[in-house]
Amino acid sequence: VQLQASGGGLVQAGGSLRLSCAASGSIFSINAMGWYRQGPGKQRDLVATITRGGGTIYADTAKGRFAISRDNAKNTVYLQMNSLKPEDTAVYYCYASLVGVINPSYWGQGTLVTVSS
């Protein structure tokens, strides 16, 4: 499985960005997809995840501001990020998990999101 992320960039605080992550390869083996992020000097943390059936989980920092969605026909997961804050600045990594596996099985390349104050 290969994951191709896009959509990062520079935005002012309060602005919005939408990240996309397209999966290719053995898609049938994938259940959950989602996003982690890693800020400067920080560990990589889960932002949001969505299962093939549409179930979602959000980190507390993302609740109410971010929305994850998925187009199974396009094998693509999206992360709509609104009301961005400087502390959201990070490299965002999409991931995919195999059926029956909780932890990420595959990673996309990171996409940098920079939020200026």
Rosetta blueprint (number, residue, H / E / L):
1 V L
2 Q E
3 L E
4 Q E
5 A E
6 S E
7 G L
8 G L
9 G E
10 L E
11 V E
12 Q E
13 A L
14 G L
15 G L
16 S L
17 L E
18 R E
19 L E
20 S E
21 C E
22 A E
23 A E
24 S E
25 G L
26 S L
27 I H
28 F H
29 S H
30 I E
31 N E
32 A E
33 M E
34 G E
35 W E
36 Y E
37 R E
38 Q E
39 G L
40 P L
41 G L
42 K L
43 Q L
44 R E
45 D E
46 L E
47 V E
48 A E
49 T E
50 I E
51 T L
52 R L
53 G L
54 G L
55 G L
56 T E
57 I E
58 Y E
59 A L
60 D L
61 T L
62 A L
63 K L
64 G L
65 R L
66 F E
67 A E
68 I E
69 S E
70 R E
71 D E
72 N L
73 A L
74 K L
75 N L
76 T E
77 V E
78 Y E
79 L E
80 Q E
81 M E
82 N L
83 S L
84 L L
85 K L
86 P H
87 E H
88 D H
89 T L
90 A E
91 V E
92 Y E
93 Y E
94 C E
95 Y E
96 A E
97 S E
98 L E
99 V L
100 G L
101 V L
102 I L
103 N L
104 P L
105 S L
106 Y E
107 W E
108 G L
109 Q L
110 G L
111 T E
112 L E
113 V E
114 T E
115 V E
116 S E
117 S L
